[in-house]
Amino acid sequence: MKGKILFVAGAAVGYVLGARAGRGAYVKIKSQAESLWENPSVQKTVHQAEDFVKENAPVVGKKLQGAAGDAASKAKSVASKASDKADDVADSAKSAGSDSEGAAKLPGVNVGE
């Protein structure tokens, strides 16, 4: 149903933009759209959708809040692990720099030559 509405709206816009009839075609489409919007069955569906959103908005908000909290804690965990790994690499590089044999073992590093 949503796809049909979007198609009709797109066709109407395309017709208005591409029509040589000018303002008359625009006014006709606008009046048809307004009469469709004012149709009682359309308004009933709109009110049902509004009620559904009002009822479920708090539930969706809580789920989003929980998901955001989970994502934040996972990001902190990953950042902490990356920081620890970086510290390990830095310590390894420092110890290799103080020991000329260890430094010579690093690829691309020629110490003392």
N, C-alpha and C positions, 0 to 999 in steps of 0.2 A: 504494500500500500504506500509506504514511504517513497519507494522508488518511482511509483506512478505519479505521485504528487510532485516530486522533484523533476520528473520528465516533463510534466505539463507546465510547470513553472519555467523550466528552461526553454521549452518550445515557445511559450508566450513571450519571454524576453527576446528570444531570437527573432520572433516575428515582428515585435515592436522595433527592434534595432534594424532589421533588414527590410521592413515594409516601406513602400513608397507612399502608402496611404497617409502617413504622417500622424498628426495628433488624434484624428478620429479613431484610428485603430487602437491607439494607446488608451483612449477614454473607454472604448468598448471593452477591452480586456480588463481594465481596472474595475469597471462596474461589475463584470462577471466575477472577478475575484472577490470583490466585496460581498456580492450576493452569496457566493459560496461560503465565505467566512461567516456570514450571518446565519447560515443554514443551521437549524436546531440540532441536527445530528452531528454536524461538525463541532458545534459548541459543546455538545454533550461529551464528545471525545476529548476535546481540549480540557474540559473540567476534570474528566477522569485522569488525564495525564498529570494535571496540576496536583490533584489529590494524591496520586501515586508518588510524585516527587516529594511532596510535603511529608508524607508518611515515612519514606525511605531515606530521606536526606540525612537524618542523624545516624542511621546505621552505616551508610556509605562513608560519612565523615569519620566515624570511629574506625572503620576498616582502613581508610586512607591514613589516619593518624598512626595506627598500629604498623602499617607497612612502612611508613616513613621512619618510625622509630627503629624498626628492624634493619632498614637500609642504613641508617646512621650508625647503629652499633656494628654492623658488618664493615662499614667503611673505616671506622675507628680501629677495628681489629686488623684489617688489612694494612692500614697505615702504620700501626704499631709493629707488625711483623716486618714491613718494609724498612722501618727505621732500625729495628734490631739487626736485620741483614746488612744494612748499610754500615752500621757500627762494626759488625764483624768484618766486613770487607776493609774498612778503614784501619782497624786494628791489625789485620793481616798485612796490609800494605805498609804500615808503620814498622812492624816487626821485620818485614822483608827489606825495608830500606835501611834498617840498622845492621842487618846481617848481609854482607856482600854476596855470600853464596846464595842466600834466599832470593836476593834481588836478581841475580844472574839467571835464576830459574824462571823468572817471569817472561812470558813471550814478548819479544820486541824491546826488552830492556837489556842494555849492555852496560853494566856498571864496572868501572875500573879498567876499561879497555881503551 
